[in-house]
Amino acid sequence: MSGEENNIPSFRELGLCEQLCKTVEKLGWHKPTPIQAQAIPWALKQRDVIGLAQTGSGKTGSFLLPVLDALVK
């Protein structure tokens, strides 16, 4: 995973709205986790996503951030 972490884009690069990006930064989320980096772009395109990852890996944020993004827009 060490090489992958350097390639993870920011929340802004994933396509989340600016207001939501500022909010997650205030929460201390500086970079998306690998599951978030893979799932969020698909969810923002309103595509179905199935994600498997360990507990505490950010799965909830993977589907909740795109939902919040849609509500803010």
Secondary structure, DSSP 8 states (H G I E B T S, - for coil): -HHHHTT---HHHHT--HHHHHHHHHTT--S--HHHHHHHHHHHTT--------TTSSHHHHHHHHHHHHHH-
